[in-house]
Amino acid sequence: MKVNDGFLWGGATASFQFEGGYQEDDRGMSTHDYETDGCLEHPRGNTYKMPDGSTGKARSSFFHAESLPEGAVPTLLKSEYYPSHQAVDFYHHYKEDIALMAGMHYNVFRFSISWSRIFPTGLEDEPNEAGLQFYDNVIAELKKYNIEPLITICHDEMPIALALKYNGWYGRETIDAYLKYCKALFHRYKDSCRYWLTFNEINAVRGFASCGTHSSKDHIHYQAVHHMFLASAKAVAIGHEIMPGSQFGAMYALSEIYPATCKPEDIFRHMQCRRESLFFIDVMSRGYYPSYTEDLLTRRHAKIEMYPEDEEILKKGTLDYISFSYYRSCTVSAQSDFNVIGGDPNPYLKNTDWGWPIDALGLRYCLNEIYDRYQKPLFIVENGLGAADTLEEDGTVNDDYRIDFLRDHLKEMIKAIVIDKVPVLGYTMWGCIDLVSLSTGEMKKRYGTVYVDMDDKGNGTLKRYPKKSYYWMKNVIDTNGESLWKGNEG
């Protein structure tokens, strides 16, 4: 079994985890630039210092934004390490990194554009030419190797000035700032970029770092999400007008969810939790709020303030395809404290070293579930294994565990395409070249098929080393997946 020619094989990154160069060429400060290294979910349970000197347990709450005086800007602490500032320095290694991608025979690369590199504060009337020129160079390098750009417009960050002035996406004014940014990108790249994502994991982002909001409370969160829905819909309509033939999606965290038992209360709770996750796709793919919206918002003690024109805006800006990340699955019961990417463990599954259940069959299930519900093409834009790799003295990395993970997941993807007839546009593995983990702020938690010599504090040569999985993945791509079923090669 294999996928057809034209299938998009590649990798995926995010600017604040990969790009670096945070003060180069007039780039402004991003919300993620104030996030220290730390730990959101590492089993060691580390805490970290926030810029105000207190300690926190979640990297996404890196300072008390709601306590800042009006007009104040948070300060960086010299004693702390901020991973986004250097990341793994794609800014100065992009030619080398893209050549490595070409060596695996990628034909697509998903990357995000740093909003604050194009509009340093988000408030300028004209874009920053130096910022646009950097992405000109990246796209030209991709085109040299016949690699298709897949651009994420907003990947969990924004210029901090917008967050402080408008309370991020809670302020309706942020929509216009986002559309100004989108128009600059569309006009600049209308002849070179066909695939776009308006937002990343929009069903999972929350709080200051990701949404610019000074609170994560539900009544703030769902109003901010409504403004993101409107911004996406307007961007899709504008993008189709400026770039005929362009394809727009948004990206969702779609870890699979199973009922813990066949007890009716567990089954019903499962339905509620899955709806809570798919609510975002329901609105953006169908163009209207689903029937269960009132129940969901009531349970979350939230409400949404809408303008009369909002319904028509949503209707005119539906998505062309649906993209998602898939890393794990979970279970839920009537007693579960659920969020959209996590619930209770599954006793039938093994976990990664970071405690994420490994569920390859769940990917096939998810592909069928989502296509059955929306009948739109799908795109797997994040999938991969976070693991602690060892660089040997001879420069090799023997990551057979990653090969096993990818083999099992890719097989299930191809079964969904070939047997179940689910239309999948492509697959971009997460962190194709090692980058800083979002969930833990570490380099130790590596995803890539290329090793980057850098530790958790940014120390190292930044030299790149292809891992064993690099050559294995090249063979998979060369055979469109057919090698997955052949001996030890796949």
Salt bridges, closest charged atoms under 4 A:
GLU19 OE2 - ARG117 NE 2.73
GLU24 OE2 - HIS92 NE2 3.10
ASP33 OD2 - ARG27 NH1 2.82
GLU35 OE1 - HIS32 ND1 2.51
ASP37 OD2 - LYS457 NZ 2.56
ASP52 OD2 - HIS64 NE2 3.63
ASP89 OD1 - HIS92 ND1 2.83
ASP89 OD2 - HIS93 ND1 3.49
ASP97 OD1 - ARG464 NE 2.86
GLU129 OE2 - ARG188 NH2 2.70
ASP136 OD2 - ARG188 NH2 2.62
GLU141 OE2 - LYS144 NZ 2.93
GLU148 OE1 - ARG194 NH2 3.33
ASP218 OD1 - ARG206 NH1 2.85
ASP218 OD2 - ARG300 NH1 3.72
GLU256 OE2 - ARG274 NH2 3.53
GLU276 OE1 - ARG299 NH1 3.68
GLU276 OE2 - ARG300 NH2 2.28
ASP282 OD1 - ARG286 NH1 3.43
ASP282 OD2 - ARG373 NH2 2.95
ASP295 OD2 - ARG299 NE 3.19
GLU305 OE2 - LYS303 NZ 3.57
ASP310 OD1 - ARG172 NH2 2.66
ASP310 OD2 - HIS226 NE2 2.80
GLU312 OE1 - LYS315 NZ 3.88
GLU312 OE2 - LYS316 NZ 3.98
ASP320 OD2 - HIS240 NE2 2.73
GLU369 OE1 - ARG274 NH2 2.98
GLU382 OE2 - ARG110 NH1 3.04
ASP389 OD2 - ARG402 NH1 3.16
ASP389 OD2 - LYS467 NZ 2.50
ASP399 OD2 - ARG402 NH1 2.83
ASP400 OD1 - LYS468 NZ 2.63
ASP404 OD1 - ARG407 NH1 2.86
GLU412 OE2 - LYS415 NZ 3.37
ASP420 OD2 - ARG364 NE 2.76
ASP434 OD2 - ARG446 NH1 2.76
ASP434 OD1 - LYS467 NZ 2.94
GLU442 OE2 - HIS42 NE2 3.85
GLU442 OE2 - ARG44 NH2 3.23
ASP478 OD1 - HIS105 ND1 2.45
ASP478 OD2 - LYS474 NZ 3.00
